[in-house]
Amino acid sequence: MAKATHDVIIVGAGPAGLSAGIYCGRANLRTGVIDKMGPGGQVATTDWVENYPGFPEGISGLDLSAKMEEQARRFGADIILAEIENLKEEDGLFTLCCTEGDLRAPAVIIASGARSRELGVPGESRFKGRGVSYCATCDGALYKEKVAVVVGGGDSAIGEAMFLTKFARKVHVVHRRGALRATEVLQDRAFKNSRLEFVWSSVVTSINGGDKVQSVTVRNVKDERTHEILTDGVFLYVGLLPNTEFIRGFVDLDEWGYVLTDDNMKASRLGVFAAGDVRHKEVRQVVTATADGAMAAVSVEHYLSETGKAGQ
Ligand SMILES: Cc1cc2nc3c(=O)[nH]c(=O)nc-3n(C[C@H](O)[C@H](O)[C@H](O)COP(=O)(O)OP(=O)(O)OC[C@H]3O[C@@H](n4cnc5c(N)ncnc54)[C@H](O)[C@@H]3O)c2cc1C
């Protein structure tokens, strides 16, 4: 019978996976944390996080994720750069088929998070990386004294639009509703920012250009009129998609593809747990992801000691 490589394997090294890694490591479990992009997750692509407790002045997303990684390594978590392609259960162990070879453990925490949803309009695919972006923190500096369009009205869209105004001379925020969904404090700041211009009740219907983006076509959803906004780039923040393709059919998912769990982060299959943005829940933030990670780790610890499966 194949031996386990770890006591627990955590898929994803974002805030949820790293937090689970810290707790599992401190519980002396042989802990593998696997990430296809390297540690960090979405928060590493966030300019500034000012709602995570313990950092009264705020902290850059990159620094916050680096601290979490350091803490997980300190407690012995084995952080591996690889993509998990699918999962199997054989002889009481889960085999995770990954790009670096198979990994085996009696418990798994799915912390694979979510990614930006695509807008699905003409021009989006064609101009990806040439003016269409999902990460202002990554690409914002390219827009010095240029014009940008941000699509969306939630916290991510408004936070990143404000970040872009550090570089761009004008940022148009196109939002399909007549009011923002972002937190009040962000809205107050956004409305005071003279470089931001709001295009209300409107949707982007196409992204246009030659070699790179030159404009977007915008339709007002109330009067159906269309107009063009000249721009050098488009940043899209129109929601999330869960990273659950590799576990479809393995555990129960909700209608949008998020993993269903109980309050202790147990998924529908014994020995499988889920934490963070990948989970069916209301609030997707760093603080809820780290809390989920801690809870999942404690549940794994209980599960392994009840079943005597640790150290196999
Ligand atoms: C622009 C933006 C700004 C934000 N601002 C804030 C903020 O100010 N405050 C706040 O609290 N939250 C903020 N958030 C939300 C926050 O970043 C997320 O809630 C948090 O990162 C979720 O953590 P997670 O660990 O659940 O998932 P993620 O951060 O999504 O991490 C999941 C990880 O899993 C990896 N992965 C996925 N599939 C696989 C696979 N098959 N194999 C291996 N690895 C895999 C991914 O590479 C990724 O690193 C923001 C998000 C964005 C996009």
The ligand as an ORCA input file, in Angstrom:
! r2SCAN-3c Opt
* xyz 0 1
  C      -8.394     43.366     -6.051
  C      -8.777     42.742     -4.751
  C      -8.737     43.514     -3.604
  C      -9.088     42.941     -2.366
  N      -9.024     43.727     -1.238
  C      -9.281     43.164     -0.017
  C      -9.160     43.931      1.175
  O      -8.798     45.130      1.155
  N      -9.447     43.313      2.361
  C      -9.814     42.001      2.442
  O     -10.031     41.505      3.549
  N      -9.961     41.265      1.315
  C      -9.689     41.805      0.096
  N      -9.827     41.040     -1.039
  C     -10.329     39.642     -0.919
  C      -9.213     38.696     -0.417
  O      -8.046     38.879     -1.188
  C      -9.733     37.265     -0.495
  O     -10.910     37.135      0.255
  C      -8.690     36.278      0.043
  O      -7.470     36.365     -0.659
  C      -9.219     34.839     -0.032
  O      -8.231     33.979      0.402
  P      -8.228     32.426      0.002
  O      -6.989     31.872      0.611
  O      -9.531     31.838      0.346
  O      -8.144     32.373     -1.588
  P      -7.134     33.020     -2.637
  O      -6.537     34.258     -2.112
  O      -7.922     33.080     -3.895
  O      -5.966     31.934     -2.769
  C      -6.186     30.693     -3.393
  C      -4.868     30.128     -3.884
  O      -5.111     28.812     -4.409
  C      -4.290     28.601     -5.539
  N      -4.888     27.534     -6.367
  C      -6.105     27.540     -6.965
  N      -6.337     26.375     -7.611
  C      -5.242     25.606     -7.407
  C      -4.861     24.290     -7.832
  N      -5.679     23.528     -8.568
  N      -3.644     23.821     -7.471
  C      -2.798     24.576     -6.720
  N      -3.108     25.834     -6.289
  C      -4.310     26.344     -6.616
  C      -4.259     29.945     -6.224
  O      -3.086     30.063     -7.032
  C      -4.251     30.917     -5.032
  O      -2.933     31.299     -4.676
  C      -9.476     41.576     -2.291
  C      -9.503     40.803     -3.460
  C      -9.145     41.379     -4.678
  C      -9.152     40.525     -5.925
*
